[in-house]
Amino acid sequence: MTRKIPGLTAALAVMFALTACGQNTASTPDSNASAPAETAAPAPAAAETSHSDAPHWSYEGEAGPEHWGELESEFATCETGKSQSPINIDHTKIVRSGEIKPIEPHYGKLTDATVINNGHTIQVNVTGEDNYVMLDGQKYTLLQFHFHHPSEHQIDGKNAEMELHFVHQNDKGEKAVVGVLINPGKANAVFADLWKHLPEKASEEAVPLASPIDLSVLLPQDLHSVHYDGSLTTPPCTEHVNWNVLEQPIELSQEQIDLFAKLFPDNHRPVQELGDRTLSEGE
């Protein structure tokens, strides 16, 4: 796995500085804002769709998570599904198995991508097949990555300050997400300039990256993960998503976390019932 850091900070800073300003995040989301954060990157035409063409959902109030299933018939799984995400990762319920293989990320330089503040998160949409992850012998190509504050998954009943989701898809159209928890600690040099240029407004269209960035440095050194069968954490809450939550977090300073929180005070879905699902990890 490649870990090349030079030039990443400046590239990320320019990337987010270029994000076009549109409506305020508190206003009715546009089509990109309404697109599920865990789905594939939207096609260019979709980015130009008017606000009224997309169903409205939010993280609070009458359009909040507890009402998602009532908003549109296509969101029904958010209420009726039995394998929903996120969850509380309870270590007393983890099944250890020698059959579970560690994830194998193949992340390098990202050169063909776009970035957007979609009203629900900061999201980078990826094209091409150069960045992918191997899970149990299957290749899942990276579609996009985005952030949540606070974390969506809990570890033994506690949320982390933030969470980063890398969303992938295999050639069968099946989704896999790698979740990276973020806790307060030392200032992260990679994000230092990036956080200074976080776009304050939602945009109606994604903007191309100005410079290549190296994705591998956004992962912790220890890639040990907990696996379970889950769902998208945003409408339409589609199930049978291969979830892999890394147990080692990365760090941002509290100041860096607070800067993101100014834009998104709360953009996380509450934990869902585990039910009869299995939490598993390798030996």
N, C-alpha and C positions, 0 to 999 in steps of 0.2 A: 504493500500500500504506500503510495507516494505521499510525502508530507513536505511540500515546498511552500515556505511562508513568504519569501521576498515579494514585495509589491502588492500583497493581498489587501493590506489595510487601505492603501490609497485607492485600489480598485474598487473596494466595497464602498468607500466614502463617495467616490464619484458616481458609482452606480445608484446609490440612494439619493444623492443630490439631484440627479437628473429626473427623478420621478415627478411627473406633471401634477400640478395642484388642481383638484376638482372640488367636489363638495366636501363639507366637513364630515368627519367620521360619525358625528352624532345624528346626521340627517339620514334620510331614506337611502339604503344602499343601492348601488347600480348593479348591472348584471354581473360584473366581476365580484362585487361584494357579496352577491347572493350565491355565487358559485361555491360549492363545497370546498373547504380548504384542503381536504384530503383527496380531491379528484384530480383528474389530469389537467394540465395547463390549458386554458381556454384558447380556442382558435382566434386569430386576429379579428374575424368578423364578430365574434361574440363580445369582444371588448368594446365594440361600438354599438351594441344593442342598447336601446333606451331603458331607463330605470323601470318604467311601467311594465316592461315585458317579463320581469323577473319577480318571483315571489319574495316577499320581505320576511326576513328572520333576524333575530337579534340575540344578544346574551342577557337581556334583562326585560322586564315588563311583560306586556301581553304577547310579545313575539319572542319571549325568552325560551330557554331550553325545555322548561316544563310544558310549554305549549307548542313546540315544534310539530308534533304529530297532528295537531289540530289545524295548522295553517294551510296545508295543501295535501291533497290525497297522495301525492308522491312522497310526502314526508311521513307517512303513516308508520313506517318501520321505526322511526325515532321513538314511538310510543309502544308499539306492539312487539318489537324485536326482542329476542332472547339472548343475543350475543353482542350486546352493545359496548361501546368504548366511550370514555376511558374507564378504568377500573382501579380499585385499590390493590396494589401488589402486596399481598399478605404472605410473608415468608414462611409462615407456619403451614401454608397450603401449597407450597411449591413442590412439584414432583421432580426429582433429579433423575436424569436418564443419560446413559452413555450414548444413546442414539441421537441426542440433540447436538448438532454441530454448531460451532461458533459462526457468527455471521462473517462474511468475507467481503468487506466493502472494497470496491475498486473505484476510488474517487481520485481524480487528478485535476487538471486545469479545466475550468468551465469557461468556454469561449462563446457559446451560442445560447444565450438565455435572455430573458426579460424580467424586469422587476416592477412590482406594483404594490401600492397601499390600496387594498381592495375594500377598505372600510371595516374589515373584520380582523385583518392581520397584515403584516409585511410578508409578501410572498415573492419568491424568485422562481419563475417558470423555466424549465429546461427542455431543450430539444436535442435530438441526436441520441446515440447509444454509447457514448464514450464513458459515461459515469453510471455505474450499476453496482448491485450487491448480489452475492451468491448466498442463497438460503436453501439448505438441504439439497444442494446440487442443481437448483434452479436459478436462472438468471432473471433478475428484476431490474429493469432500467429505471433510472431516476427521472421522475417527471417534474418535481418541484420540491421546495422546502420553505417552511414558514415557522412563525413563532407564536407561542401562547403565554399569557401572563394572568394568573399564576399557572403552574403546571397543570395539565389535565390529569395525568396519572398521579396517584399517591403511592408512597412507599410506606407500608405499615401504618397507614392512616394519616400520613403527613404529605402535604403538597410541597414541592420545590418552588422556588421563586418564579421560574420560567421553564418552558419546555420547547425544544426545537424538533420539528418533525420533518424527516426525509421521506417523501412519498414516491413509491416505485410501482411498476407494473410489469408483468411478464408477458410472453407472446400469446398467452391464453386470455389476456385481459384481466387477470387476477391481481389484486393490489397487495402490497406489502409496505409497512411503514416502520421506520427505525426512529424511535423516540430517544432524544438526548435531554436529560434533565439539566437545569442550570441553577446553581446556588450562588449566594453572595460569597465573595472571597477577594482574591487579588484581582486588580484591574486586568482586563484582557486586552492586550495590545492589538489583537486582530480587530476588535470591535471599537477601539478608542475613537477613531475618526468616523467610523460608520454611525455610531450613536449620536454624533454631533450633527449629522445630516439626515436624521430620520424625517421623512416627509410628514408634515402635519395635516395634510389634506388627503382624502381619498381621491383616486384618479380613475378616469373612465377608460384608460387604455394603458397597457404595459409599455415600458420603455426599455429598449435594448441595453445590455450591459456595455459600458464604455471600454472596459478592459477585462482581460481574463482574470479569474480568481481560482485559487486552489481549495477545493472543498475538503480535502483530507484533514486540514488543520481544524475543522469544526467538530471533529470527533475526539473523544477522550482516548488516552493510551490503552486503557483496558476496555475491550469490546465485549466483555461478558454480558449477556442479556437474558431477560425473562421473556418467554414466548407464550402467546395465547391467541386464540381465534376471536377476533373482535369485529369492529365496524369503523366506518368513517365517524369522526367525532363532530361533524357538522351535517346539516340536512343535505341529502336525504337519508343519512345514517345507514347506508348500504352495508350489509353484513358480509362475513367471510373474508375479512381483511387479515392478513398475516402480520400480527403485531410483534415487534421485538423492541423491548424497552431496555436500553443500556443502564446498568446499575451504577456505573461510575459517572458522576456528573462532571460537567465542565463549569468553570467559574467566570463570573463577571463581578465587578465591584458593585456595591450597593448603589452607587451613583449611576452607573451604567444601567442597572436594572430600573432605577427610578425614572430615567429618561425615557425608556420604552413605555413604562407604566403611565406616563403622562398622556401618551397617545391611546393606549389600550389599558385602562385601569383594571378591566376584567374581561378577557376574551377566552375563557375556558368553560368547557362543559363539565358539570358535576359528575362524579364517579357513578357508574352504573353497577347493578348487581352482577356478581360473577356467575351465580347460578350453578349449574353442573359442569361448567367449563373447567379445563385443567390449565394450571399455570406450570410451565415446565422450563427447565434449564439443564445444560450439560453438566456432567460431573466435573 
